[in-house]
Amino acid sequence: MALKAAYMLEGTWNGFGRPVATADATGDFLDRWRANDPNGDWGFPTEVGDKLIVTRTEVDEPDVYLKVDEDAQGRALYDLSGLIWLPEHLRGQTG
C-alpha cells in the first residue's frame, strides 16, 4: 500500500522521507489504510485555507499540514512530514 506522492521534500523527518501530496491522494491512502486496519485511528483529511487538517478520534488535537506547492491542475500540495513515514531509501520514489 502506498501514498501517491507528487514528490518528496529534501531532508528527513525523524529519519523518514517527507512526502508531498494532494488532499485527495492523502484521503485515498487513509481510506485504504483504514480498510486494511479498521482498529486504527487513521483520520479524515479536510482542506481549510492553506492547511490540510486530519482529524482523528483518539487524539484531542488534529494533525495540521501546510500547503507547500500546487500541482499542474492547481490543486494544493501538502507537506505530509510526520503523517506518512517512508524509509529514507524510498526518497525520490512516487507512486
Secondary structure as GFF3:
##gff-version 3
##sequence-region A 1 95
A	DSSP	beta_strand	7	13	.	.	.	ID=ss1
A	DSSP	beta_strand	16	21	.	.	.	ID=ss2
A	DSSP	alpha_helix	23	36	.	.	.	ID=ss3
A	DSSP	beta_strand	44	48	.	.	.	ID=ss4
A	DSSP	beta_strand	51	55	.	.	.	ID=ss5
A	DSSP	beta_strand	63	70	.	.	.	ID=ss6
A	DSSP	beta_strand	76	79	.	.	.	ID=ss7
A	DSSP	beta_strand	86	87	.	.	.	ID=ss8
A	DSSP	three_ten_helix	88	90	.	.	.	ID=ss9
###
